[in-house]
Amino acid sequence: MKKTILIIVAIFIICLTVIGVTINENSRKLAKAKELNNQYEIYQDKEIYGTDVATIINKMVDHNHKNEVEKDEEGKFIENDTTSIKGEIQFLYDEEIVIHPIETVYNRGLSSFISNFNVTKFKLVEIQYHDKTKQVSKIVLKQLEP
């Protein structure tokens, strides 16, 4: 009888420990996602300059490299369902919108981008999130003036 009670208590303690560790791990992951997301959300729906856009691009590329996000044959990051961040910039050319992925701007050189667009106004118009991790998965920036 005492052995049965001890076994039940031991199983109960193990279950509580597993639940506690799982809750702690989930809380840690959500805090990490929130910290990452805040780096981009502070720019949302605000007018920003090209220098800020360069900072955002640099953060996105750095994040993808740190998380070993694979690239396709064109050098663009391949979207995954957990850690990748895709980005695009909508440029105004002769009253038309031309969309470029952030990799194109990055590969052409951020110093060149800053030289041409440092005081140009942009807006972060869209942020999407991964379903699994709740981390930013896509960012869309829009040029507000030619």
C-alpha atoms as an extended CHARMM CRD file, in Angstrom:
* protein
*
       146  EXT
         1         1  MET       CA              0.0000000000        0.0000000000        0.0000000000  PROA      1               0.0000000000
         2         2  LYS       CA              2.7690000000        2.4370000000        0.9520000000  PROA      2               0.0000000000
         3         3  LYS       CA              4.6620000000        1.5820000000       -2.2440000000  PROA      3               0.0000000000
         4         4  THR       CA              1.5890000000        2.3460000000       -4.3390000000  PROA      4               0.0000000000
         5         5  ILE       CA              1.1010000000        5.7100000000       -2.6660000000  PROA      5               0.0000000000
         6         6  LEU       CA              4.7990000000        6.5430000000       -3.1110000000  PROA      6               0.0000000000
         7         7  ILE       CA              4.6480000000        5.6050000000       -6.7920000000  PROA      7               0.0000000000
         8         8  ILE       CA              1.5360000000        7.7630000000       -7.2950000000  PROA      8               0.0000000000
         9         9  VAL       CA              3.1410000000       10.7010000000       -5.4740000000  PROA      9               0.0000000000
        10        10  ALA       CA              6.3600000000       10.2770000000       -7.5080000000  PROA      10              0.0000000000
        11        11  ILE       CA              4.3860000000       10.2190000000      -10.7720000000  PROA      11              0.0000000000
        12        12  PHE       CA              2.4390000000       13.3000000000       -9.6570000000  PROA      12              0.0000000000
        13        13  ILE       CA              5.6620000000       15.1760000000       -8.8230000000  PROA      13              0.0000000000
        14        14  ILE       CA              7.2180000000       14.1900000000      -12.1570000000  PROA      14              0.0000000000
        15        15  CYS       CA              4.1090000000       15.3800000000      -14.0210000000  PROA      15              0.0000000000
        16        16  LEU       CA              4.1410000000       18.7080000000      -12.1730000000  PROA      16              0.0000000000
        17        17  THR       CA              7.8380000000       19.1420000000      -12.9470000000  PROA      17              0.0000000000
        18        18  VAL       CA              7.3050000000       18.4370000000      -16.6460000000  PROA      18              0.0000000000
        19        19  ILE       CA              4.3920000000       20.8720000000      -16.7820000000  PROA      19              0.0000000000
        20        20  GLY       CA              6.4190000000       23.5360000000      -14.9630000000  PROA      20              0.0000000000
        21        21  VAL       CA              9.3970000000       23.1550000000      -17.2900000000  PROA      21              0.0000000000
        22        22  THR       CA              7.1220000000       23.2980000000      -20.3520000000  PROA      22              0.0000000000
        23        23  ILE       CA              5.4070000000       26.4670000000      -19.1430000000  PROA      23              0.0000000000
        24        24  ASN       CA              8.7620000000       28.0550000000      -18.3440000000  PROA      24              0.0000000000
        25        25  GLU       CA             10.1470000000       27.1470000000      -21.7780000000  PROA      25              0.0000000000
        26        26  ASN       CA              7.0740000000       28.5410000000      -23.5580000000  PROA      26              0.0000000000
        27        27  SER       CA              7.2920000000       31.7610000000      -21.5500000000  PROA      27              0.0000000000
        28        28  ARG       CA             10.9510000000       32.1090000000      -22.4760000000  PROA      28              0.0000000000
        29        29  LYS       CA             10.2120000000       31.5720000000      -26.1670000000  PROA      29              0.0000000000
        30        30  LEU       CA              7.4080000000       34.1350000000      -26.1290000000  PROA      30              0.0000000000
        31        31  ALA       CA              9.6460000000       36.6670000000      -24.3640000000  PROA      31              0.0000000000
        32        32  LYS       CA             12.3430000000       36.0870000000      -26.9900000000  PROA      32              0.0000000000
        33        33  ALA       CA              9.7860000000       36.5550000000      -29.7900000000  PROA      33              0.0000000000
        34        34  LYS       CA              8.4820000000       39.7430000000      -28.1910000000  PROA      34              0.0000000000
        35        35  GLU       CA             12.0090000000       41.1330000000      -27.8850000000  PROA      35              0.0000000000
        36        36  LEU       CA             12.7310000000       40.3790000000      -31.5530000000  PROA      36              0.0000000000
        37        37  ASN       CA              9.3840000000       41.7510000000      -32.7080000000  PROA      37              0.0000000000
        38        38  ASN       CA              9.8630000000       45.0030000000      -30.7790000000  PROA      38              0.0000000000
        39        39  GLN       CA             12.9740000000       45.7280000000      -32.8610000000  PROA      39              0.0000000000
        40        40  TYR       CA             10.7010000000       46.1020000000      -35.8940000000  PROA      40              0.0000000000
        41        41  GLU       CA              7.3530000000       47.1220000000      -34.4090000000  PROA      41              0.0000000000
        42        42  ILE       CA              8.7970000000       50.4190000000      -33.1380000000  PROA      42              0.0000000000
        43        43  TYR       CA              8.9340000000       51.5370000000      -36.7900000000  PROA      43              0.0000000000
        44        44  GLN       CA              5.4180000000       50.4330000000      -37.7310000000  PROA      44              0.0000000000
        45        45  ASP       CA              3.0950000000       53.1260000000      -39.1210000000  PROA      45              0.0000000000
        46        46  LYS       CA              5.7000000000       55.8590000000      -38.6090000000  PROA      46              0.0000000000
        47        47  GLU       CA              7.4860000000       57.9230000000      -41.1940000000  PROA      47              0.0000000000
        48        48  ILE       CA             11.1190000000       56.8940000000      -41.1900000000  PROA      48              0.0000000000
        49        49  TYR       CA             14.1340000000       57.8470000000      -43.2650000000  PROA      49              0.0000000000
        50        50  GLY       CA             16.2790000000       55.7570000000      -45.5640000000  PROA      50              0.0000000000
        51        51  THR       CA             18.9220000000       55.4310000000      -42.8600000000  PROA      51              0.0000000000
        52        52  ASP       CA             16.3370000000       53.6940000000      -40.6450000000  PROA      52              0.0000000000
        53        53  VAL       CA             15.3950000000       51.4290000000      -43.5520000000  PROA      53              0.0000000000
        54        54  ALA       CA             19.0660000000       50.4800000000      -43.9240000000  PROA      54              0.0000000000
        55        55  THR       CA             19.1380000000       49.6220000000      -40.2050000000  PROA      55              0.0000000000
        56        56  ILE       CA             16.0350000000       47.4410000000      -40.5790000000  PROA      56              0.0000000000
        57        57  ILE       CA             17.5100000000       45.6610000000      -43.6170000000  PROA      57              0.0000000000
        58        58  ASN       CA             20.7590000000       45.0500000000      -41.7780000000  PROA      58              0.0000000000
        59        59  LYS       CA             18.8770000000       43.5990000000      -38.7730000000  PROA      59              0.0000000000
        60        60  MET       CA             16.8320000000       41.2990000000      -41.0180000000  PROA      60              0.0000000000
        61        61  VAL       CA             19.8360000000       39.9890000000      -42.9370000000  PROA      61              0.0000000000
        62        62  ASP       CA             21.8250000000       39.5380000000      -39.7230000000  PROA      62              0.0000000000
        63        63  HSD       CA             18.9020000000       37.6720000000      -38.1220000000  PROA      63              0.0000000000
        64        64  ASN       CA             18.5970000000       35.3350000000      -41.1120000000  PROA      64              0.0000000000
        65        65  HSD       CA             22.3370000000       34.6350000000      -41.1220000000  PROA      65              0.0000000000
        66        66  LYS       CA             22.3890000000       33.9160000000      -37.3660000000  PROA      66              0.0000000000
        67        67  ASN       CA             19.4750000000       31.5070000000      -37.7630000000  PROA      67              0.0000000000
        68        68  GLU       CA             21.0910000000       29.8530000000      -40.7940000000  PROA      68              0.0000000000
        69        69  VAL       CA             18.1540000000       30.5670000000      -43.0870000000  PROA      69              0.0000000000
        70        70  GLU       CA             18.9200000000       29.0160000000      -46.4570000000  PROA      70              0.0000000000
        71        71  LYS       CA             19.0950000000       30.9820000000      -49.7030000000  PROA      71              0.0000000000
        72        72  ASP       CA             17.7900000000       30.1000000000      -53.1410000000  PROA      72              0.0000000000
        73        73  GLU       CA             19.8210000000       30.2250000000      -56.3620000000  PROA      73              0.0000000000
        74        74  GLU       CA             19.1260000000       33.9890000000      -56.6650000000  PROA      74              0.0000000000
        75        75  GLY       CA             20.5440000000       34.6650000000      -53.2020000000  PROA      75              0.0000000000
        76        76  LYS       CA             17.1670000000       35.3430000000      -51.6010000000  PROA      76              0.0000000000
        77        77  PHE       CA             16.3610000000       33.8900000000      -48.2040000000  PROA      77              0.0000000000
        78        78  ILE       CA             14.0180000000       30.9020000000      -48.3230000000  PROA      78              0.0000000000
        79        79  GLU       CA             11.0430000000       31.3360000000      -46.0530000000  PROA      79              0.0000000000
        80        80  ASN       CA             10.6390000000       28.7650000000      -43.3020000000  PROA      80              0.0000000000
        81        81  ASP       CA              7.8980000000       28.4370000000      -40.7040000000  PROA      81              0.0000000000
        82        82  THR       CA              9.9170000000       29.3910000000      -37.6320000000  PROA      82              0.0000000000
        83        83  THR       CA             12.8380000000       31.8400000000      -37.9130000000  PROA      83              0.0000000000
        84        84  SER       CA             13.0970000000       33.4210000000      -41.3660000000  PROA      84              0.0000000000
        85        85  ILE       CA             12.3260000000       37.0700000000      -42.0050000000  PROA      85              0.0000000000
        86        86  LYS       CA             11.4050000000       38.0960000000      -45.5340000000  PROA      86              0.0000000000
        87        87  GLY       CA             11.2620000000       41.7230000000      -46.5100000000  PROA      87              0.0000000000
        88        88  GLU       CA             10.3330000000       43.8940000000      -49.4030000000  PROA      88              0.0000000000
        89        89  ILE       CA             10.5690000000       47.5690000000      -50.2130000000  PROA      89              0.0000000000
        90        90  GLN       CA              8.0290000000       49.3000000000      -52.4220000000  PROA      90              0.0000000000
        91        91  PHE       CA              9.8620000000       52.0530000000      -54.3320000000  PROA      91              0.0000000000
        92        92  LEU       CA              8.1650000000       54.8610000000      -56.2510000000  PROA      92              0.0000000000
        93        93  TYR       CA              9.4600000000       55.2610000000      -59.8090000000  PROA      93              0.0000000000
        94        94  ASP       CA              7.6010000000       57.7010000000      -62.0490000000  PROA      94              0.0000000000
        95        95  GLU       CA              4.4170000000       57.2550000000      -59.9790000000  PROA      95              0.0000000000
        96        96  GLU       CA              4.6660000000       53.4620000000      -60.2690000000  PROA      96              0.0000000000
        97        97  ILE       CA              5.4020000000       51.1240000000      -57.3840000000  PROA      97              0.0000000000
        98        98  VAL       CA              8.3430000000       48.7820000000      -57.9700000000  PROA      98              0.0000000000
        99        99  ILE       CA              8.8690000000       46.0660000000      -55.3660000000  PROA      99              0.0000000000
       100       100  HSD       CA             12.3650000000       44.8790000000      -54.4610000000  PROA      100             0.0000000000
       101       101  PRO       CA             13.2250000000       42.1870000000      -51.9250000000  PROA      101             0.0000000000
       102       102  ILE       CA             15.5570000000       43.3630000000      -49.1690000000  PROA      102             0.0000000000
       103       103  GLU       CA             18.2630000000       41.0030000000      -50.4120000000  PROA      103             0.0000000000
       104       104  THR       CA             18.4800000000       42.9850000000      -53.6700000000  PROA      104             0.0000000000
       105       105  VAL       CA             19.0060000000       46.2540000000      -51.8080000000  PROA      105             0.0000000000
       106       106  TYR       CA             21.4600000000       44.6220000000      -49.3920000000  PROA      106             0.0000000000
       107       107  ASN       CA             23.5080000000       42.9860000000      -52.1630000000  PROA      107             0.0000000000
       108       108  ARG       CA             23.7380000000       46.2460000000      -54.1110000000  PROA      108             0.0000000000
       109       109  GLY       CA             25.2110000000       47.8300000000      -50.9990000000  PROA      109             0.0000000000
       110       110  LEU       CA             23.6370000000       49.5950000000      -48.0600000000  PROA      110             0.0000000000
       111       111  SER       CA             26.0770000000       52.4840000000      -48.3650000000  PROA      111             0.0000000000
       112       112  SER       CA             24.7930000000       53.1030000000      -51.8950000000  PROA      112             0.0000000000
       113       113  PHE       CA             21.2000000000       52.8690000000      -50.6500000000  PROA      113             0.0000000000
       114       114  ILE       CA             21.9360000000       55.3560000000      -47.8590000000  PROA      114             0.0000000000
       115       115  SER       CA             23.6190000000       57.7380000000      -50.3280000000  PROA      115             0.0000000000
       116       116  ASN       CA             20.5420000000       57.7360000000      -52.5360000000  PROA      116             0.0000000000
       117       117  PHE       CA             17.7350000000       57.4850000000      -49.9560000000  PROA      117             0.0000000000
       118       118  ASN       CA             19.0760000000       58.7800000000      -46.6310000000  PROA      118             0.0000000000
       119       119  VAL       CA             16.5210000000       61.6070000000      -46.3190000000  PROA      119             0.0000000000
       120       120  THR       CA             13.7570000000       59.9200000000      -48.3120000000  PROA      120             0.0000000000
       121       121  LYS       CA             10.7130000000       59.0630000000      -46.2390000000  PROA      121             0.0000000000
       122       122  PHE       CA              9.4640000000       55.4900000000      -45.9230000000  PROA      122             0.0000000000
       123       123  LYS       CA              6.8540000000       53.7380000000      -43.8440000000  PROA      123             0.0000000000
       124       124  LEU       CA              6.7340000000       50.2200000000      -42.4390000000  PROA      124             0.0000000000
       125       125  VAL       CA              3.2600000000       49.2960000000      -43.6800000000  PROA      125             0.0000000000
       126       126  GLU       CA              2.9850000000       45.5920000000      -42.8950000000  PROA      126             0.0000000000
       127       127  ILE       CA              4.3540000000       43.0560000000      -40.4380000000  PROA      127             0.0000000000
       128       128  GLN       CA              3.4800000000       39.3570000000      -40.5720000000  PROA      128             0.0000000000
       129       129  TYR       CA              4.3050000000       36.7330000000      -37.9480000000  PROA      129             0.0000000000
       130       130  HSD       CA              5.1420000000       33.0210000000      -37.9400000000  PROA      130             0.0000000000
       131       131  ASP       CA              2.2620000000       30.9320000000      -36.6090000000  PROA      131             0.0000000000
       132       132  LYS       CA              4.5490000000       28.5850000000      -34.6850000000  PROA      132             0.0000000000
       133       133  THR       CA              6.9540000000       30.9980000000      -33.0200000000  PROA      133             0.0000000000
       134       134  LYS       CA              5.0090000000       34.2890000000      -33.1310000000  PROA      134             0.0000000000
       135       135  GLN       CA              8.1930000000       35.9400000000      -34.4430000000  PROA      135             0.0000000000
       136       136  VAL       CA              8.2310000000       38.4060000000      -37.3150000000  PROA      136             0.0000000000
       137       137  SER       CA              8.1550000000       36.5700000000      -40.6340000000  PROA      137             0.0000000000
       138       138  LYS       CA              7.7480000000       39.3920000000      -43.1570000000  PROA      138             0.0000000000
       139       139  ILE       CA              8.1440000000       43.1530000000      -43.2940000000  PROA      139             0.0000000000
       140       140  VAL       CA              6.9360000000       45.4940000000      -46.0170000000  PROA      140             0.0000000000
       141       141  LEU       CA              8.3770000000       48.9920000000      -46.3210000000  PROA      141             0.0000000000
       142       142  LYS       CA              6.9330000000       51.6340000000      -48.6300000000  PROA      142             0.0000000000
       143       143  GLN       CA              8.6110000000       54.7180000000      -50.0410000000  PROA      143             0.0000000000
       144       144  LEU       CA              6.3630000000       57.7320000000      -49.3890000000  PROA      144             0.0000000000
       145       145  GLU       CA              7.9800000000       60.2550000000      -51.6820000000  PROA      145             0.0000000000
       146       146  PRO       CA             10.0140000000       59.9530000000      -54.8660000000  PROA      146             0.0000000000
